[in-house]
Every structure is written in structure tokens, then in C-alpha cells.
Amino acid sequence: MGERREQLSQWLSDQCGLHHGSLEPASGDASFRRYFRTFDGGRSYIAVDAPPEQEDSRPFARIAGWLVEWGLTAPRIIEMDLERGFMLLSDLGTRLYLHELEGATVERLYGDALGALAVMQVHGSQVVDQIPPYDEALLRSEMALFDEWYLNRHLSLRLTGEQQAILATTYQRLAESALGQPRVFVHRDYHSRNLTCTPQNNPGILDFQDAVWGPCTYDLVSLLRDCYIQWPVERVRGWALGYLELARQSGVLPSCDEDQFMRWFDLMGMQRHLKATGIFARLNYRDGKPGYLPDIPRTLGYVNEVCANYPEFSEFRTMLAEMKAMPEDRVSENGP
């Protein structure tokens, strides 16, 4: 057992009064934060190790409280030591959405997730001054990960001046589209690996600490064009437009036509998927976590699909094809 893990175990005993056994890894988190499941008296808990020099646990604690206050299911903080970077949380279970999305349960689970998303967006206006803005600088820094870690590092490409100009134009269009959307509370990682199936008030919501005030379609496209599971195009469109109607009824989007909404949705997805591709490559090369590389073909497949539907991105799509930056073994559009 490493030093931090030993310290966490001792903290659980001394500070939390837990008569616990072993600490079992509870997730493969893509950050420096580590989650462990532990048991005491027949109950399970989640112990968190978030080294304070690398992770600030205050946003997690603050946002967890908001979500519970809004009537959603999020981990409850039982004990917390910010100075040491330790937390003890309630356990939302092991049934991740990713492993439960099949058969007749799919529509129900997505319905629950979309309903919870609407609640976050409705209540988010209460905390707009307490979360950072999803501004142009952040949008561009995220897209730059695609250049640095996927094109340059993973594919060992050095871009020409013309290619850099095409990327710059593409990023400008994506940023303008994102910034032109109505602003809402954005979870920022709302997908099948961060939602759990719960007996009541489904879903359980995880990994929300990076929430921002930003584009209304960001979480929706994270959920419906998930980097870890893919659905047929028309099914996704149906879910997206169903959410548009829900957002209209709840007052989140009082006036917005379907074509405009789907353009926002598509281009927001491009921005997110370029960012995610860069992050997956970075996790491999910087953090020694190669497990996300197999998700790149699916993720870039979404980018290719959107580019094919918007003529203004044809030059970008052609450039990626010429650089062989678009994996050929893309996931089938038919999904599971």
C-alpha cells in the first residue's frame, strides 16, 4: 500500500471512526483524484484521495451540496479534510449507466438522465456567480489539446502553415457557435461513466467538480454522443429534440427553433470530441493510462459525421483524411 493510501486508511479510522477493511479501487478516474470503496458494519462508503497540490476538493464539495439541494442524487459528504485532500462520501453504487444501457432499459435510463439535466439547468441560474465561465479562452485551450497531444504527439505530425490556418478557422467557428448559445449550468462530463443506476431518484451523478457556466447543448451532446457508447443517428436526434421541448417547457430555452438547436448541438459535439481525443492521447503519453486510446475511433467518428453534414467543415475533414488523422476503424453508426 502506498504512503497516501496508508494515510487515507488511517484518517478513515481516526477521523471518521470507520472500522473498515481494505480499500478497493472504485473507478478509473482520468485525473489525479483516486476513489476507493470501503465497508464498515455492512455499509459501503467511498473514500477519496485528492492530493491538494494537484486537486482542489472545494468545488466538489460545493457542487455536491447544490445538486442534493436541487433534489438530485449526488454523493453526500460525510467527512472532509481539505488540507490533506481526503473525503468520505456516501456510495452511489457500482451500476454505471455504461453497463446497463441495453434493451428496454435504455429509454427509461436516458429519460431519467435528461430529466436530471433539465433540473441542473433550471436551478443553475442560482449559482452563476459561483462557477467559472466557459469562455473563449477555455474553449480554445481545450481544442488545442487535439493539436498538441493527438496530431503532434500521437500521430507525430508537424502541421504546415496551410493546415494550421484550416485548424484556426475551424476552431473559430466552433468557438463562435458555443459562445452564441444560451448559457446554463454545465456539468462538463455528463455521460455514461459518470451516471449510476440508483433504486430511487435515478440517476446518481458523479464527477461534477469541473462545472462551469456555459453552452446549453454541452451536457446534452456529452450524454447522447457519448465517447464510450454510440447510438443510431436518428435515435440521437429524437432524444435531442425531445430535450429541446423539455427545455422550452422548463424555461431554459424560451425560444429556439429545431434547426438552430441541432446546429448548436452538432458543433458543440465537434468541440468536445476534438478535446476528448486530445485528452485520451494525453492520458496515454503523460499519465501512463492507455485504456482510453480505443475510444478515439468512436470519438473522431462523431467529428467526421458532423463535418460531412456541414459544407463549411469540408476543408477540415479533407485535411484530417489526408493526414490520416481520422481512424478508419470507426464504430458502426448502428450502435449497440
C-alpha contacts under 8 A as a table, 3 or more apart, distances in Angstrom:
res1	aa1	res2	aa2	distance
1	M	5	R	6.16
1	M	6	E	6.31
2	G	5	R	5.26
2	G	6	E	6.19
3	E	6	E	5.11
3	E	7	Q	6.20
4	R	7	Q	5.04
4	R	8	L	6.12
4	R	49	D	7.61
5	R	8	L	5.02
5	R	9	S	6.15
5	R	49	D	7.69
6	E	9	S	5.09
6	E	10	Q	6.22
7	Q	10	Q	5.12
7	Q	11	W	6.11
8	L	11	W	5.00
8	L	12	L	6.21
8	L	47	A	7.85
8	L	49	D	6.97
8	L	86	F	6.72
9	S	12	L	5.19
9	S	13	S	6.54
9	S	23	L	7.60
10	Q	13	S	5.17
10	Q	14	D	6.04
11	W	14	D	5.12
11	W	15	Q	5.27
11	W	16	C	6.87
12	L	15	Q	5.71
12	L	16	C	4.88
12	L	17	G	6.37
12	L	18	L	5.66
12	L	20	H	7.81
12	L	88	L	7.75
13	S	16	C	5.76
13	S	17	G	4.85
13	S	18	L	4.89
13	S	19	H	6.25
13	S	20	H	7.35
14	D	17	G	5.68
14	D	18	L	7.75
16	C	79	E	6.63
16	C	88	L	7.89
18	L	40	D	6.13
19	H	40	D	5.57
19	H	41	G	7.69
20	H	38	T	6.30
20	H	39	F	5.39
20	H	40	D	4.92
21	G	38	T	6.63
21	G	39	F	6.45
21	G	40	D	7.45
22	S	38	T	6.37
22	S	39	F	7.99
23	L	36	F	5.47
23	L	37	R	5.76
23	L	38	T	5.20
24	E	36	F	5.10
24	E	37	R	5.06
24	E	38	T	6.42
25	P	28	G	7.86
25	P	34	R	7.74
25	P	35	Y	6.07
25	P	36	F	4.45
25	P	37	R	6.26
26	A	35	Y	5.27
26	A	36	F	4.72
26	A	37	R	5.42
26	A	46	I	7.64
27	S	34	R	7.49
27	S	35	Y	6.05
27	S	36	F	7.53
28	G	34	R	7.87
29	D	32	F	7.60
29	D	33	R	6.78
29	D	34	R	6.57
29	D	35	Y	7.74
30	A	33	R	7.96
30	A	283	L	7.27
31	S	34	R	7.85
32	F	50	A	6.73
32	F	51	P	7.37
32	F	54	Q	6.82
32	F	55	E	6.99
33	R	48	V	7.14
33	R	49	D	5.82
33	R	50	A	4.50
33	R	51	P	7.06
33	R	55	E	6.90
34	R	48	V	5.82
34	R	49	D	5.14
34	R	50	A	6.45
35	Y	46	I	6.49
35	Y	47	A	5.81
35	Y	48	V	4.73
35	Y	49	D	6.46
36	F	46	I	5.53
36	F	47	A	5.04
36	F	48	V	6.35
37	R	44	S	6.70
37	R	45	Y	5.69
37	R	46	I	4.68
37	R	47	A	6.20
37	R	91	D	7.89
38	T	44	S	5.66
38	T	45	Y	5.39
38	T	46	I	6.32
38	T	47	A	7.04
39	F	42	G	6.30
39	F	43	R	5.48
39	F	44	S	4.41
39	F	45	Y	6.14
40	D	43	R	5.40
40	D	44	S	6.54
44	S	90	S	7.63
44	S	91	D	6.20
45	Y	88	L	6.93
45	Y	89	L	5.95
45	Y	90	S	5.22
45	Y	91	D	4.91
46	I	88	L	5.83
46	I	89	L	4.99
46	I	90	S	6.08
46	I	91	D	5.48
47	A	86	F	7.35
47	A	87	M	5.83
47	A	88	L	4.68
47	A	89	L	6.29
48	V	85	G	7.86
48	V	86	F	5.53
48	V	87	M	4.96
48	V	88	L	6.29
48	V	89	L	7.69
49	D	85	G	5.98
49	D	86	F	5.06
49	D	87	M	6.95
50	A	54	Q	7.40
50	A	55	E	5.54
50	A	56	D	7.48
50	A	57	S	6.95
50	A	85	G	4.78
50	A	86	F	6.19
51	P	54	Q	5.53
51	P	55	E	5.67
51	P	84	R	6.97
51	P	85	G	5.12
51	P	86	F	7.91
52	P	55	E	5.03
52	P	56	D	5.79
52	P	57	S	7.56
52	P	82	L	7.28
52	P	83	E	6.80
52	P	84	R	6.46
52	P	85	G	5.12
53	E	56	D	7.75
55	E	85	G	7.81
56	D	59	P	6.95
56	D	85	G	7.87
57	S	60	F	5.30
57	S	61	A	6.40
57	S	82	L	6.62
57	S	85	G	6.90
57	S	209	Q	7.89
58	R	61	A	5.18
58	R	62	R	6.10
58	R	82	L	7.46
59	P	62	R	5.06
59	P	63	I	5.94
59	P	209	Q	5.35
59	P	210	D	7.42
60	F	63	I	5.38
60	F	64	A	5.93
60	F	207	D	7.98
60	F	208	F	6.72
60	F	209	Q	4.35
60	F	210	D	7.91
61	A	64	A	5.24
61	A	65	G	6.39
61	A	77	I	7.10
62	R	65	G	5.37
62	R	66	W	6.57
63	I	66	W	4.94
63	I	67	L	6.23
63	I	208	F	7.14
63	I	209	Q	6.66
64	A	67	L	5.29
64	A	68	V	6.37
64	A	74	A	5.99
64	A	75	P	6.54
64	A	76	R	6.92
64	A	77	I	7.89
64	A	208	F	7.75
65	G	68	V	5.32
65	G	69	E	6.09
65	G	76	R	7.53
66	W	69	E	4.96
66	W	70	W	6.12
67	L	70	W	5.07
67	L	71	G	6.56
67	L	72	L	5.33
67	L	73	T	6.97
67	L	74	A	6.30
67	L	120	M	7.48
68	V	71	G	5.18
68	V	72	L	5.11
68	V	73	T	6.02
68	V	74	A	6.06
68	V	76	R	7.85
69	E	72	L	7.33
70	W	119	V	7.29
70	W	120	M	7.56
70	W	123	H	6.93
72	L	116	A	6.85
72	L	119	V	7.97
72	L	201	N	6.96
72	L	204	G	7.72
72	L	205	I	7.89
73	T	201	N	6.41
73	T	202	N	6.99
73	T	203	P	6.53
73	T	204	G	4.86
73	T	205	I	6.12
74	A	92	L	7.55
74	A	204	G	5.59
74	A	205	I	5.10
74	A	206	L	6.57
75	P	89	L	5.81
75	P	90	S	5.24
75	P	91	D	6.58
75	P	92	L	6.58
75	P	204	G	7.85
75	P	205	I	7.68
75	P	206	L	7.41
76	R	89	L	5.49
76	R	90	S	5.22
77	I	80	M	7.03
77	I	87	M	7.12
77	I	88	L	6.13
77	I	89	L	4.68
77	I	90	S	6.67
78	I	87	M	7.63
78	I	88	L	5.45
78	I	89	L	5.47
78	I	90	S	6.99
79	E	87	M	5.71
79	E	88	L	5.09
79	E	89	L	7.25
80	M	85	G	7.82
80	M	86	F	5.88
80	M	87	M	4.34
80	M	88	L	6.34
81	D	84	R	5.61
81	D	85	G	5.80
81	D	86	F	5.16
81	D	87	M	6.26
82	L	85	G	4.81
82	L	86	F	6.50
82	L	87	M	7.92
92	L	196	T	6.77
92	L	198	T	6.95
92	L	204	G	6.06
93	G	96	L	7.98
93	G	196	T	6.82
93	G	197	C	7.64
93	G	198	T	7.31
94	T	196	T	7.02
95	R	99	H	6.99
95	R	100	E	7.06
95	R	196	T	5.39
95	R	197	C	5.46
95	R	198	T	7.84
96	L	99	H	5.74
96	L	100	E	6.72
96	L	192	S	6.72
96	L	193	R	5.97
96	L	194	N	7.19
96	L	195	L	5.87
96	L	196	T	4.33
96	L	197	C	6.23
97	Y	100	E	5.06
97	Y	101	L	6.02
97	Y	109	L	7.74
97	Y	192	S	4.81
97	Y	193	R	6.42
97	Y	194	N	7.74
97	Y	195	L	5.60
97	Y	196	T	5.39
97	Y	197	C	6.23
98	L	101	L	5.93
98	L	192	S	4.69
98	L	193	R	5.81
98	L	228	Y	7.55
98	L	229	I	7.25
100	E	105	T	7.46
100	E	106	V	7.85
100	E	197	C	7.93
101	L	105	T	6.37
101	L	106	V	5.04
101	L	109	L	7.46
102	E	105	T	5.99
102	E	106	V	5.56
102	E	336	P	7.79
103	G	106	V	6.13
104	A	107	E	6.76
104	A	108	R	7.62
105	T	108	R	5.35
105	T	109	L	6.02
106	V	109	L	5.28
106	V	110	Y	6.12
107	E	110	Y	5.28
107	E	111	G	5.89
108	R	111	G	4.99
108	R	112	D	6.23
109	L	112	D	5.15
109	L	113	A	6.25
109	L	197	C	7.95
109	L	202	N	7.94
109	L	203	P	7.74
110	Y	113	A	4.94
110	Y	114	L	5.99
111	G	114	L	5.20
111	G	115	G	6.11
112	D	115	G	5.09
112	D	116	A	6.23
112	D	202	N	6.17
112	D	203	P	6.45
113	A	116	A	5.13
113	A	117	L	6.16
113	A	202	N	7.59
113	A	203	P	6.19
114	L	117	L	4.94
114	L	118	A	6.28
114	L	220	L	7.85
114	L	243	Y	6.81
115	G	118	A	5.16
115	G	119	V	6.46
116	A	119	V	5.07
116	A	120	M	6.40
116	A	203	P	7.52
117	L	120	M	5.15
117	L	121	Q	6.27
117	L	219	D	7.71
117	L	220	L	7.87
118	A	121	Q	5.09
118	A	122	V	6.03
118	A	246	L	7.41
118	A	247	A	6.57
118	A	250	S	7.57
118	A	252	V	7.99
119	V	122	V	5.13
119	V	123	H	6.14
120	M	123	H	5.41
120	M	124	G	5.59
120	M	185	F	6.44
121	Q	124	G	5.11
121	Q	125	S	7.43
121	Q	184	V	5.50
121	Q	185	F	5.29
121	Q	186	V	7.56
121	Q	252	V	6.74
122	V	125	S	6.79
122	V	184	V	7.99
122	V	250	S	6.99
122	V	251	G	7.46
122	V	252	V	6.11
123	H	126	Q	5.87
123	H	127	V	7.95
124	G	127	V	5.59
124	G	128	V	6.49
124	G	184	V	6.38
124	G	185	F	4.78
125	S	128	V	5.25
125	S	184	V	6.94
125	S	185	F	7.08
127	V	130	Q	5.22
127	V	131	I	6.83
128	V	131	I	5.93
128	V	185	F	7.37
128	V	213	W	6.35
129	D	132	P	7.71
131	I	211	A	6.83
131	I	212	V	5.37
131	I	213	W	6.37
132	P	211	A	7.76
132	P	212	V	5.12
132	P	213	W	6.20
133	P	212	V	5.52
133	P	213	W	4.74
133	P	214	G	6.21
134	Y	138	L	6.12
134	Y	139	L	6.87
134	Y	212	V	5.76
134	Y	213	W	5.65
134	Y	214	G	4.78
134	Y	215	P	7.64
135	D	138	L	5.46
135	D	139	L	6.30
135	D	179	L	7.31
135	D	214	G	7.48
136	E	139	L	5.04
136	E	140	R	6.06
136	E	175	A	6.37
136	E	179	L	7.25
137	A	140	R	5.30
137	A	141	S	6.09
138	L	141	S	5.09
138	L	142	E	6.19
139	L	142	E	5.32
139	L	143	M	6.47
139	L	175	A	6.41
139	L	271	Q	7.83
140	R	143	M	5.13
140	R	144	A	6.12
140	R	171	Y	7.03
140	R	175	A	7.17
141	S	144	A	5.10
141	S	145	L	6.88
142	E	145	L	5.53
142	E	146	F	7.74
142	E	275	K	5.23
143	M	146	F	5.60
143	M	147	D	7.48
143	M	171	Y	7.15
143	M	271	Q	6.54
143	M	272	R	7.90
143	M	274	L	5.99
143	M	275	K	4.93
143	M	278	G	7.81
144	A	147	D	5.27
144	A	148	E	6.30
144	A	275	K	7.48
144	A	278	G	7.97
145	L	148	E	5.10
145	L	149	W	5.64
145	L	150	Y	7.31
145	L	274	L	7.84
145	L	275	K	5.92
145	L	277	T	7.97
145	L	278	G	4.62
145	L	279	I	6.62
146	F	149	W	5.73
146	F	150	Y	5.13
146	F	151	L	6.40
146	F	274	L	5.63
146	F	275	K	5.77
146	F	276	A	7.87
146	F	277	T	6.18
146	F	278	G	4.08
146	F	279	I	7.64
147	D	150	Y	5.86
147	D	151	L	4.95
147	D	152	N	5.95
147	D	278	G	7.27
148	E	151	L	6.26
148	E	152	N	5.19
148	E	153	R	6.30
148	E	278	G	7.27
149	W	152	N	5.81
149	W	153	R	4.81
149	W	154	H	6.08
149	W	278	G	5.15
149	W	279	I	7.36
149	W	281	A	5.61
149	W	282	R	5.57
150	Y	153	R	5.63
150	Y	154	H	4.72
150	Y	155	L	6.21
150	Y	277	T	6.69
150	Y	278	G	5.13
150	Y	281	A	5.68
150	Y	282	R	7.78
151	L	154	H	5.96
151	L	155	L	5.10
151	L	156	S	6.38
151	L	157	L	5.54
151	L	158	R	7.79
151	L	325	A	7.07
152	N	155	L	5.85
152	N	156	S	4.72
152	N	157	L	4.76
152	N	158	R	6.16
153	R	156	S	5.08
153	R	157	L	7.40
153	R	281	A	7.95
154	H	281	A	6.47
155	L	325	A	7.32
159	L	162	E	7.93
159	L	163	Q	5.70
159	L	164	Q	6.09
160	T	163	Q	5.14
160	T	164	Q	6.18
161	G	164	Q	5.11
161	G	165	A	6.22
162	E	165	A	5.08
162	E	166	I	6.37
163	Q	166	I	5.09
163	Q	167	L	6.27
163	Q	319	M	7.18
164	Q	167	L	5.10
164	Q	168	A	6.11
165	A	168	A	5.01
165	A	169	T	6.22
166	I	169	T	5.22
166	I	170	T	6.17
166	I	315	E	7.24
166	I	316	F	6.19
167	L	170	T	5.05
167	L	171	Y	6.06
167	L	316	F	6.99
168	A	171	Y	5.18
168	A	172	Q	6.10
169	T	172	Q	5.09
169	T	173	R	6.33
170	T	173	R	5.28
170	T	174	L	6.30
170	T	313	F	7.03
170	T	316	F	6.96
171	Y	174	L	5.09
171	Y	175	A	6.01
171	Y	271	Q	7.84
172	Q	175	A	5.15
172	Q	176	E	6.08
173	R	176	E	5.18
173	R	177	S	6.21
174	L	177	S	5.20
174	L	178	A	6.23
174	L	267	L	5.93
174	L	268	M	6.92
174	L	270	M	7.53
174	L	271	Q	6.24
175	A	178	A	5.13
175	A	179	L	6.06
175	A	271	Q	7.89
176	E	179	L	5.16
176	E	180	G	6.00
177	S	180	G	5.14
177	S	181	Q	6.75
177	S	264	W	6.27
177	S	267	L	6.88
177	S	268	M	7.42
178	A	181	Q	5.66
178	A	215	P	5.73
178	A	264	W	6.93
178	A	267	L	7.62
178	A	268	M	6.14
179	L	214	G	7.80
179	L	215	P	6.72
180	G	215	P	7.92
181	Q	215	P	5.33
181	Q	216	C	6.32
181	Q	217	T	7.98
181	Q	264	W	7.14
182	P	214	G	7.77
182	P	215	P	5.99
182	P	216	C	5.72
182	P	253	L	7.35
183	R	213	W	6.28
183	R	214	G	4.78
183	R	215	P	4.95
183	R	216	C	5.59
184	V	213	W	5.52
184	V	214	G	5.46
184	V	215	P	6.28
184	V	216	C	5.50
184	V	252	V	7.88
185	F	211	A	7.09
185	F	212	V	6.14
185	F	213	W	4.90
185	F	214	G	6.45
185	F	216	C	7.88
186	V	211	A	5.41
186	V	212	V	5.23
186	V	213	W	5.77
186	V	214	G	5.93
186	V	215	P	7.36
186	V	216	C	7.49
186	V	218	Y	6.88
186	V	219	D	6.18
187	H	190	Y	6.02
187	H	208	F	5.38
187	H	209	Q	7.81
187	H	210	D	6.90
187	H	211	A	4.53
187	H	212	V	6.84
187	H	219	D	6.46
188	R	208	F	7.07
188	R	210	D	6.47
188	R	211	A	5.65
188	R	212	V	7.17
188	R	218	Y	7.07
188	R	219	D	6.04
188	R	222	S	7.82
189	D	194	N	7.22
189	D	207	D	6.97
189	D	208	F	6.90
189	D	219	D	6.98
189	D	222	S	6.69
190	Y	194	N	6.32
190	Y	195	L	7.47
190	Y	208	F	7.99
190	Y	219	D	5.52
190	Y	220	L	7.76
190	Y	222	S	5.71
190	Y	223	L	5.67
191	H	194	N	5.57
191	H	195	L	6.53
191	H	222	S	5.69
191	H	223	L	4.45
191	H	224	L	7.81
191	H	226	D	6.06
192	S	195	L	5.46
192	S	196	T	7.91
192	S	223	L	6.89
192	S	226	D	7.13
192	S	228	Y	7.37
192	S	229	I	7.87
193	R	196	T	7.78
193	R	228	Y	7.94
194	N	205	I	6.23
194	N	206	L	4.94
194	N	207	D	6.19
195	L	203	P	5.98
195	L	204	G	5.45
195	L	205	I	5.02
195	L	206	L	6.12
196	T	202	N	7.67
196	T	203	P	5.55
196	T	204	G	4.75
196	T	205	I	6.70
196	T	206	L	7.96
197	C	202	N	5.95
197	C	203	P	5.33
197	C	204	G	6.30
198	T	201	N	6.77
198	T	202	N	5.01
198	T	203	P	5.79
198	T	204	G	6.08
199	P	202	N	6.74
201	N	204	G	7.80
205	I	208	F	7.51
207	D	210	D	7.70
208	F	211	A	5.78
214	G	218	Y	7.73
215	P	218	Y	5.68
216	C	219	D	7.39
216	C	220	L	7.81
217	T	220	L	5.11
217	T	221	V	6.09
217	T	264	W	6.73
217	T	265	F	5.41
217	T	268	M	6.78
218	Y	221	V	5.52
218	Y	222	S	6.27
218	Y	265	F	7.40
218	Y	268	M	6.12
218	Y	269	G	7.31
218	Y	272	R	7.89
219	D	222	S	4.90
219	D	223	L	6.20
220	L	223	L	5.25
220	L	224	L	6.15
220	L	240	A	7.27
220	L	265	F	7.77
221	V	224	L	5.07
221	V	225	R	5.30
221	V	226	D	7.33
221	V	265	F	6.24
221	V	266	D	7.81
221	V	268	M	7.21
221	V	269	G	5.70
222	S	225	R	5.66
222	S	226	D	5.40
222	S	227	C	7.74
222	S	269	G	7.31
222	S	272	R	7.69
223	L	226	D	5.29
224	L	230	Q	7.98
224	L	231	W	7.77
224	L	236	V	6.09
224	L	239	W	7.73
224	L	240	A	7.64
225	R	229	I	7.69
225	R	230	Q	6.43
225	R	231	W	7.53
225	R	236	V	7.53
225	R	269	G	7.36
225	R	302	Y	7.50
226	D	229	I	5.49
226	D	230	Q	6.32
226	D	299	T	7.99
227	C	230	Q	7.45
227	C	273	H	7.70
227	C	295	D	6.41
227	C	296	I	7.91
227	C	298	R	6.47
227	C	299	T	5.26
228	Y	295	D	6.40
228	Y	298	R	7.68
229	I	335	G	7.43
229	I	336	P	7.83
230	Q	298	R	7.64
230	Q	331	V	7.74
230	Q	333	E	7.28
230	Q	334	N	7.83
230	Q	335	G	4.93
230	Q	336	P	7.02
231	W	235	R	6.71
231	W	236	V	6.50
231	W	333	E	6.77
231	W	334	N	6.27
231	W	335	G	4.52
231	W	336	P	6.79
232	P	235	R	5.37
232	P	236	V	6.40
232	P	333	E	5.40
232	P	334	N	4.83
232	P	335	G	5.76
233	V	236	V	5.26
233	V	237	R	6.29
233	V	333	E	6.86
233	V	334	N	7.92
234	E	237	R	4.95
234	E	238	G	6.14
235	R	238	G	5.10
235	R	239	W	6.34
236	V	239	W	5.18
236	V	240	A	6.09
237	R	240	A	5.03
237	R	241	L	6.10
238	G	241	L	5.31
238	G	242	G	6.02
239	W	242	G	4.98
239	W	243	Y	6.23
240	A	243	Y	5.13
240	A	244	L	6.33
240	A	262	M	7.83
241	L	244	L	4.80
241	L	245	E	6.44
241	L	258	E	7.05
241	L	262	M	7.95
242	G	245	E	5.29
242	G	246	L	6.43
243	Y	246	L	4.85
243	Y	247	A	6.01
244	L	247	A	5.04
244	L	248	R	6.17
244	L	253	L	7.59
244	L	258	E	7.82
244	L	261	F	7.66
245	E	248	R	5.04
245	E	249	Q	6.24
246	L	249	Q	5.14
246	L	250	S	6.17
247	A	250	S	5.12
247	A	251	G	6.09
247	A	252	V	5.03
247	A	253	L	5.41
247	A	254	P	7.68
248	R	251	G	5.22
248	R	252	V	6.03
248	R	253	L	4.83
248	R	254	P	5.06
248	R	255	S	7.07
249	Q	252	V	7.77
249	Q	254	P	7.67
250	S	253	L	7.76
251	G	254	P	5.24
253	L	256	C	6.46
256	C	260	Q	6.80
256	C	261	F	6.56
257	D	260	Q	5.59
257	D	261	F	6.25
258	E	261	F	5.05
258	E	262	M	6.08
259	D	262	M	5.26
259	D	263	R	6.20
260	Q	263	R	5.18
260	Q	264	W	6.29
261	F	264	W	5.13
261	F	265	F	6.12
262	M	265	F	4.79
262	M	266	D	5.97
263	R	266	D	5.13
263	R	267	L	6.11
264	W	267	L	5.42
264	W	268	M	5.85
265	F	268	M	5.22
265	F	269	G	6.14
266	D	269	G	5.12
266	D	270	M	6.46
266	D	306	V	6.23
267	L	270	M	4.95
267	L	271	Q	6.41
267	L	306	V	7.45
268	M	271	Q	5.18
268	M	272	R	6.26
269	G	272	R	5.07
269	G	273	H	5.92
269	G	302	Y	7.72
269	G	303	V	7.57
270	M	273	H	5.19
270	M	274	L	6.08
270	M	302	Y	7.29
270	M	303	V	5.28
270	M	306	V	7.15
271	Q	274	L	5.42
271	Q	275	K	6.28
272	R	275	K	5.09
272	R	276	A	6.01
273	H	276	A	4.86
273	H	277	T	6.01
273	H	299	T	5.68
273	H	300	L	6.57
273	H	302	Y	7.35
273	H	303	V	6.72
274	L	277	T	5.20
274	L	278	G	6.45
274	L	299	T	7.92
274	L	300	L	7.21
274	L	303	V	7.47
275	K	278	G	5.23
275	K	279	I	6.25
276	A	279	I	4.91
276	A	280	F	6.04
276	A	299	T	7.49
277	T	280	F	5.18
277	T	281	A	6.37
277	T	296	I	5.78
277	T	299	T	6.71
277	T	300	L	7.13
278	G	281	A	5.22
278	G	282	R	6.12
279	I	282	R	4.88
279	I	283	L	6.02
280	F	283	L	5.18
280	F	284	N	6.58
280	F	290	P	7.95
280	F	292	Y	5.34
280	F	293	L	5.89
280	F	295	D	7.90
280	F	296	I	7.16
281	A	284	N	5.23
281	A	285	Y	6.39
281	A	290	P	7.98
281	A	292	Y	7.73
281	A	293	L	6.55
282	R	285	Y	5.22
282	R	286	R	5.40
282	R	287	D	6.98
283	L	286	R	5.67
283	L	287	D	4.86
283	L	288	G	6.25
283	L	289	K	5.17
283	L	290	P	6.70
283	L	292	Y	7.45
284	N	287	D	5.78
284	N	288	G	4.85
284	N	289	K	4.57
284	N	290	P	4.40
284	N	291	G	7.60
284	N	292	Y	7.52
284	N	293	L	7.31
285	Y	288	G	5.79
285	Y	289	K	7.58
285	Y	290	P	7.86
289	K	292	Y	7.14
290	P	293	L	5.73
291	G	294	P	6.86
292	Y	295	D	5.51
292	Y	296	I	7.29
293	L	296	I	5.52
294	P	297	P	6.73
295	D	298	R	5.58
295	D	299	T	6.24
296	I	299	T	4.96
296	I	300	L	5.98
296	I	327	P	7.91
297	P	300	L	5.33
297	P	301	G	5.84
297	P	326	M	7.51
297	P	327	P	5.41
297	P	328	E	7.55
297	P	329	D	6.41
297	P	330	R	4.91
297	P	331	V	6.75
298	R	301	G	4.93
298	R	302	Y	6.68
298	R	330	R	5.54
298	R	331	V	5.26
299	T	302	Y	5.57
299	T	303	V	7.05
300	L	303	V	4.92
300	L	304	N	6.28
300	L	326	M	6.48
300	L	327	P	7.37
300	L	330	R	7.84
301	G	304	N	5.07
301	G	305	E	6.18
301	G	326	M	7.59
301	G	327	P	7.80
301	G	330	R	5.62
301	G	331	V	7.06
302	Y	305	E	5.03
302	Y	306	V	6.30
303	V	306	V	5.31
303	V	307	C	6.16
304	N	307	C	5.16
304	N	308	A	6.18
304	N	317	R	6.64
304	N	326	M	7.71
305	E	308	A	5.29
305	E	309	N	6.76
306	V	309	N	5.27
306	V	310	Y	6.61
307	C	310	Y	5.36
307	C	311	P	7.22
307	C	312	E	7.96
307	C	313	F	5.14
307	C	314	S	6.15
307	C	316	F	7.73
307	C	317	R	6.10
308	A	311	P	7.10
308	A	313	F	7.54
308	A	314	S	6.76
308	A	317	R	7.57
310	Y	313	F	5.79
310	Y	314	S	7.11
311	P	314	S	5.21
312	E	315	E	7.28
313	F	316	F	5.21
313	F	317	R	6.21
314	S	317	R	5.03
314	S	318	T	6.08
315	E	318	T	5.11
315	E	319	M	6.11
316	F	319	M	5.08
316	F	320	L	6.31
317	R	320	L	5.26
317	R	321	A	6.29
318	T	321	A	5.08
318	T	322	E	6.14
319	M	322	E	5.12
319	M	323	M	6.18
320	L	323	M	5.12
320	L	324	K	5.98
320	L	325	A	4.96
320	L	326	M	5.88
321	A	324	K	4.85
321	A	325	A	6.08
321	A	326	M	5.85
322	E	325	A	7.57
323	M	326	M	7.96
324	K	327	P	7.09
327	P	330	R	6.25
331	V	335	G	7.49
332	S	335	G	5.91
